[in-house]
């Protein structure tokens, strides 16, 4: 018995792509998005980048049509929660840096959160990590 593709067929509207002439994952004859398989950077599991998600990414969010998500839906959701928490620490730091520079518990928790971001492929926090390590060392 042949396995049926249960994914909804979604038409490609190249006029809404960031660069309509750029083909990305689809050649010029392709008329519909289809699920693309990817591997999660954090957990290593294989997942499908659905036709619906591609339409959203390429036509609404204006991502380049060659883009693939690096995180599976589960890890992506975990990352959003972690990122929001990190941003709360960033805002607290900006608002009250003098006091928080002496708060070892705050500094250590923030550092742990930034280190937790590494497996998600988020390396843009490395300068903050270095700053926190130095600040913690000074406060001891």
C-alpha positions as CSV (number, residue, x, y, z in Angstrom):
1,X,0.0,0.0,0.0
2,X,1.4,3.4,-1.0
3,X,1.8,6.0,1.7
4,X,-0.1,9.2,0.9
5,X,1.2,12.7,1.5
6,X,-1.3,14.1,4.0
7,X,0.2,17.6,3.8
8,X,-1.9,20.3,2.3
9,X,-0.8,21.5,-1.1
10,X,0.1,25.2,-0.8
11,X,0.8,27.3,-3.9
12,X,4.0,29.2,-4.2
13,X,3.6,33.0,-4.7
14,X,7.1,34.1,-5.7
15,X,6.0,37.7,-6.0
16,X,6.0,37.8,-2.2
17,X,9.5,36.4,-1.8
18,X,12.2,38.7,-0.6
19,X,14.0,38.1,-3.9
20,X,11.4,36.7,-6.3
21,X,14.1,35.7,-8.9
22,X,16.0,33.6,-6.3
23,X,14.8,30.0,-6.4
24,X,16.1,28.6,-3.1
25,X,14.8,25.1,-2.5
26,X,12.5,25.2,-5.6
27,X,13.3,25.3,-9.3
28,X,11.4,27.6,-11.6
29,X,8.9,24.8,-12.5
30,X,7.8,24.2,-8.9
31,X,4.3,25.5,-8.2
32,X,3.6,24.3,-4.7
33,X,5.6,24.1,-1.4
34,X,6.3,20.6,-0.1
35,X,7.7,19.5,3.3
36,X,11.5,19.7,3.5
37,X,13.4,17.5,5.9
38,X,15.9,19.2,8.3
39,X,17.9,18.2,11.3
40,X,17.7,20.1,14.6
41,X,21.0,21.7,15.7
42,X,20.2,21.2,19.4
43,X,18.6,17.8,19.7
44,X,19.8,16.2,16.4
45,X,16.3,14.9,15.5
46,X,15.0,15.0,12.0
47,X,11.9,17.2,11.4
48,X,9.8,18.5,8.5
49,X,9.8,22.1,7.6
50,X,6.1,22.1,6.5
51,X,4.6,23.8,3.4
52,X,2.6,26.0,5.7
53,X,5.7,27.1,7.7
54,X,7.6,27.8,4.4
55,X,4.8,30.0,3.1
56,X,4.9,31.9,6.4
57,X,8.7,32.2,6.4
58,X,9.3,33.0,2.7
59,X,6.2,35.1,1.8
60,X,5.3,36.8,5.1
61,X,8.5,37.0,7.2
62,X,10.5,37.6,4.0
63,X,13.2,35.1,4.7
64,X,15.3,34.1,1.7
65,X,13.9,31.0,0.0
66,X,17.0,29.0,0.7
67,X,16.6,29.4,4.5
68,X,15.9,26.3,6.6
69,X,15.1,26.4,10.3
70,X,18.0,25.1,12.5
71,X,15.8,24.1,15.4
72,X,12.9,21.6,15.4
73,X,9.5,23.0,16.7
74,X,10.1,21.7,20.2
75,X,13.6,23.1,20.6
76,X,12.5,26.3,18.8
77,X,9.8,26.8,21.5
78,X,12.3,26.1,24.3
79,X,14.6,28.7,22.7
80,X,11.9,31.3,22.6
81,X,11.3,30.9,26.4
82,X,15.0,30.9,27.1
83,X,15.5,34.0,24.9
84,X,12.7,35.9,26.7
85,X,14.3,35.1,30.0
86,X,17.7,36.3,28.8
87,X,16.2,39.5,27.5
88,X,14.6,40.1,30.9
89,X,18.1,39.9,32.5
90,X,19.5,42.2,29.7
91,X,16.8,44.8,30.5
92,X,17.4,44.6,34.3
93,X,21.1,45.0,33.7
94,X,20.6,48.1,31.5
95,X,18.3,49.6,34.0
96,X,20.3,48.9,37.2
97,X,23.9,48.0,36.2
98,X,25.7,49.5,39.2
99,X,23.7,47.5,41.8
100,X,23.5,44.3,39.8
101,X,27.3,44.3,39.1
102,X,27.6,43.4,42.8
103,X,24.8,40.9,42.9
104,X,26.6,37.5,42.5
105,X,23.3,35.5,42.4
106,X,21.9,37.7,39.5
107,X,25.3,37.5,37.6
108,X,25.6,33.7,38.0
109,X,22.0,33.0,36.9
110,X,22.4,35.3,33.9
111,X,25.7,33.6,33.0
112,X,24.1,30.1,33.3
113,X,21.2,31.2,31.0
114,X,23.7,32.5,28.4
115,X,25.7,29.3,28.6
116,X,22.4,27.3,28.1
117,X,21.9,29.2,24.8
118,X,25.1,27.7,23.3
119,X,23.5,24.3,22.2
120,X,20.8,26.2,20.4
121,X,23.5,27.7,18.1
122,X,23.2,31.2,19.6
123,X,26.8,32.3,19.8
124,X,26.1,36.1,19.7
125,X,26.1,36.1,23.6
126,X,29.7,35.2,23.9
127,X,30.9,38.8,24.6
128,X,28.3,38.9,27.4
129,X,29.6,35.6,28.8
130,X,33.1,37.1,28.9
131,X,31.9,40.2,30.6
132,X,30.0,38.3,33.2
133,X,32.9,36.0,34.0
134,X,35.1,39.1,34.6
135,X,32.4,40.9,36.6
136,X,31.8,37.8,38.8
137,X,35.6,37.4,39.3
138,X,35.8,41.1,40.4
139,X,32.9,40.7,42.9
140,X,34.5,37.8,44.7
